[in-house]
Amino acid sequence: MTVELNFLPDVVAAFMLMFARLGTMIMLLPALGESSIPMRFRLTIALALTLVLYPVAGPQYPAELTADPMRLLLLLGGELAIGFGIGLCARMITSVLQIAGVIVANQSGMAFALGTDIANEGQQGALYGNFLSILGITLVFVTDSHYLVIAALYDSFEIFPPGITPPVGDFSKNATETVAHVFSIAARVSAPFLVVGLVFYFGLGLLNKLMPQMQIFFIAMPVNIAIGLLMFMVLLTTMMMFYLEHFQQSLGKFILG
């Protein structure tokens, strides 16, 4: 009895195309794609998810993939583009906390207090932003929101079926809307600090006019830092709940149902 293995090249090609899409998305997605997670671990996650999803999404790929190498290359480019588009839009969501942290630091007199941000490829960033970024990643896993990321990976094969031309126009529109949404959410997260900072500096200017001989900035700096820390302690829970709500809503655009 002979066993026909002619189907294996097409199976390998379909698996490679799936891995290209999922791997690109995972390298960019929040939580699973953080630079603090080792590269080998991220590749292992991508490979494991490809193995799990292949029985469901594999049959959606065209037949006889290896018959035309040029078509296979075009499909590979399309899968990479779809994975990059979804991953990039989702990745921009996590920048909300870093932007909000910079605003809070500027309003609290700690703009020059920098530290290594392990959630942003080890770059220097404001301490408030670094703390919020790490806390945001932690809360994503604690609240099981990372399952939304996996759901987005699965539903991407329904929203963007294999073999279609990547919707560049839709991706561009979504990226533009996401950037605007990110800055809007960051401004709303840091809004209490903006309001208090405006009132505080207005009061300093008024006090300086009333008492010109007082070393106003020498006195104001520690007071400003103390007010910022106190507000940060009081508002931290509200800020993170607000962020998680919009994080889940933003990922919901890539999830069916």
C-alpha positions in Angstrom: 0.0 0.0 0.0 1.3 3.4 -1.0 0.7 6.6 1.0 0.2 9.7 -1.1 2.0 12.7 0.4 1.3 15.2 -2.4 -0.8 17.3 -0.1 2.1 18.1 2.3 3.6 21.0 0.3 0.3 22.8 0.3 -0.2 22.1 4.0 3.3 23.5 4.8 2.6 26.6 2.6 -0.7 27.3 4.4 0.9 26.8 7.8 3.7 29.2 6.7 1.1 31.9 5.6 -0.8 31.5 8.9 2.4 31.8 10.9 3.4 34.9 8.9 0.1 36.6 9.9 -0.1 35.5 13.5 3.7 36.0 14.1 3.6 39.6 12.8 0.5 40.4 14.9 2.0 38.9 18.1 5.2 40.9 17.6 3.1 44.1 17.8 0.1 43.2 19.9 -0.1 44.6 23.4 0.6 42.3 26.3 1.9 39.4 24.2 4.2 41.5 22.1 6.0 43.5 24.8 9.7 43.8 24.3 10.2 42.7 27.9 9.0 39.2 26.8 11.9 37.2 25.3 11.8 36.8 21.5 12.0 33.0 21.7 8.9 33.0 24.0 7.0 35.2 21.6 7.9 33.0 18.6 6.8 30.0 20.7 3.4 31.6 21.3 3.0 32.4 17.6 3.9 28.8 16.7 1.6 27.3 19.3 -1.3 29.5 18.2 -0.7 28.7 14.6 -0.9 25.0 15.5 -4.1 25.5 17.4 -5.8 27.6 14.8 -4.6 25.8 11.7 -7.5 23.1 11.7 -10.0 26.0 11.7 -8.4 28.6 9.5 -6.1 26.4 7.3 -8.9 25.2 4.9 -9.7 28.9 4.1 -6.5 29.2 2.1 -6.7 28.5 -1.7 -5.8 25.1 -3.0 -2.6 24.2 -4.8 -0.6 27.0 -3.1 2.7 25.7 -4.3 1.7 25.5 -8.0 2.4 29.2 -8.6 5.3 30.6 -6.6 4.4 34.2 -7.6 0.9 33.8 -6.1 2.4 32.3 -3.0 4.7 35.3 -2.6 1.7 37.7 -3.1 -0.3 35.8 -0.5 2.7 36.0 1.9 2.9 39.7 1.4 -0.8 40.1 2.0 -0.7 38.0 5.2 2.3 40.1 6.5 0.4 43.3 5.7 -2.8 42.2 7.4 -0.9 41.1 10.5 1.1 44.3 10.6 -2.0 46.5 10.1 -4.0 44.8 12.9 -1.0 44.6 15.3 0.1 48.2 14.7 -3.4 49.6 15.4 -3.7 47.5 18.6 -0.2 48.4 19.6 -0.9 52.1 19.5 -3.5 51.6 22.2 -0.8 50.9 24.8 0.9 54.2 24.1 -2.0 55.9 26.0 -0.4 55.3 29.3 3.1 56.6 28.3 1.6 59.8 26.9 -0.6 60.3 29.9 2.4 59.7 32.2 4.4 62.3 30.4 1.6 64.8 30.8 1.3 64.0 34.5 5.0 64.3 35.0 5.1 67.7 33.3 2.3 69.0 35.5 3.8 67.5 38.7 7.3 69.0 38.3 8.9 65.6 37.6 9.4 65.9 33.8 13.2 65.5 34.2 13.0 62.4 36.4 13.6 59.8 33.8 14.0 56.0 34.0 14.3 53.0 31.8 10.9 51.9 30.4 11.1 48.1 30.2 7.7 48.1 28.4 9.0 50.3 25.6 12.2 48.6 24.5 14.3 49.9 27.4 14.1 53.6 26.3 14.2 56.5 28.7 10.9 57.8 29.8 9.1 59.7 32.5 8.8 57.8 35.8 5.0 58.2 35.8 4.8 56.9 32.3 7.1 54.0 33.0 5.0 53.0 36.1 1.7 53.3 34.2 3.0 51.2 31.3 4.1 48.4 33.5 0.9 48.5 35.6 -1.2 48.5 32.4 0.5 45.4 31.1 0.1 43.7 34.4 -3.6 44.6 34.6 -4.2 43.3 31.1 -3.1 39.8 32.3 -4.7 40.0 35.7 -8.1 41.0 34.2 -7.8 38.3 31.5 -8.0 41.0 28.8 -5.2 39.2 26.9 -7.9 36.7 25.8 -9.3 39.5 23.7 -5.9 39.6 21.9 -6.2 35.9 21.2 -9.8 36.4 20.0 -8.7 39.1 17.7 -6.1 36.7 16.2 -8.8 34.1 15.6 -11.4 36.5 14.2 -8.9 38.1 11.8 -9.3 35.1 9.5 -13.1 35.9 9.3 -12.7 39.7 9.0 -9.8 39.4 6.5 -10.1 36.0 4.8 -6.9 34.6 3.3 -6.3 35.4 -0.3 -8.0 38.8 -0.4 -6.1 42.0 -1.2 -5.2 43.8 2.1 -7.6 46.7 2.6 -5.0 49.5 2.7 -7.6 52.3 2.7 -9.4 50.8 5.7 -6.1 50.2 7.6 -5.0 53.8 6.9 -8.4 55.2 8.1 -8.3 53.0 11.2 -4.7 54.0 12.0 -5.6 57.7 11.8 -8.7 57.3 14.0 -6.6 55.2 16.5 -4.0 57.9 16.8 -6.6 60.6 17.4 -8.3 58.2 19.9 -5.0 57.6 21.7 -4.3 61.3 22.3 -7.9 61.8 23.3 -7.8 59.1 25.9 -4.4 60.2 27.2 -5.7 63.7 27.7 -8.8 62.5 29.5 -6.7 60.2 31.8 -4.4 63.1 32.8 -7.2 65.7 32.8 -7.3 66.1 36.6 -3.6 66.9 36.7 -4.0 69.4 33.9 -6.8 71.2 35.7 -5.0 71.2 39.1 -1.7 72.3 37.4 -3.4 75.2 35.7 -5.0 76.4 39.0 -1.7 75.8 40.9 0.4 77.8 38.5 -2.2 80.6 38.2 -2.1 80.8 42.0 1.7 81.0 41.9 1.6 83.8 39.5 -0.9 85.7 41.6 1.2 85.1 44.8 4.3 86.3 43.0 2.5 89.6 42.2 1.4 90.0 45.8 4.8 89.1 47.3 7.6 89.8 44.8 10.3 89.3 47.4 9.3 85.6 48.1 11.3 82.9 46.3 8.2 81.5 44.8 9.6 78.7 42.7 11.9 77.5 45.5 8.7 77.0 47.6 6.5 75.8 44.8 8.6 72.9 43.5 8.2 70.6 46.5 4.6 71.6 47.0 3.9 70.8 43.3 5.6 67.4 43.6 3.7 66.5 46.8 0.3 67.5 45.2 1.1 65.4 42.1 2.0 62.3 44.2 -1.1 62.7 46.3 -3.3 63.0 43.3 -1.6 60.1 41.6 -2.3 57.9 44.7 -5.9 58.9 44.9 -6.7 58.7 41.2 -4.6 55.7 40.1 -7.5 53.2 40.3 -9.9 55.4 38.4 -7.2 56.1 35.7 -6.4 52.4 35.2 -10.1 51.4 35.1 -10.8 54.0 32.5 -7.8 52.8 30.4 -8.8 49.2 30.6 -12.3 50.0 29.5 -11.0 51.7 26.4 -8.4 49.1 25.8 -11.1 46.4 25.6 -13.3 48.6 23.4 -10.4 49.3 21.0 -9.6 45.5 20.6 -13.3 44.9 20.2 -13.1 46.4 16.7 -11.2 43.3 15.6 -13.5 40.8 17.3 -16.7 39.5 15.8 -19.8 39.1 18.0 
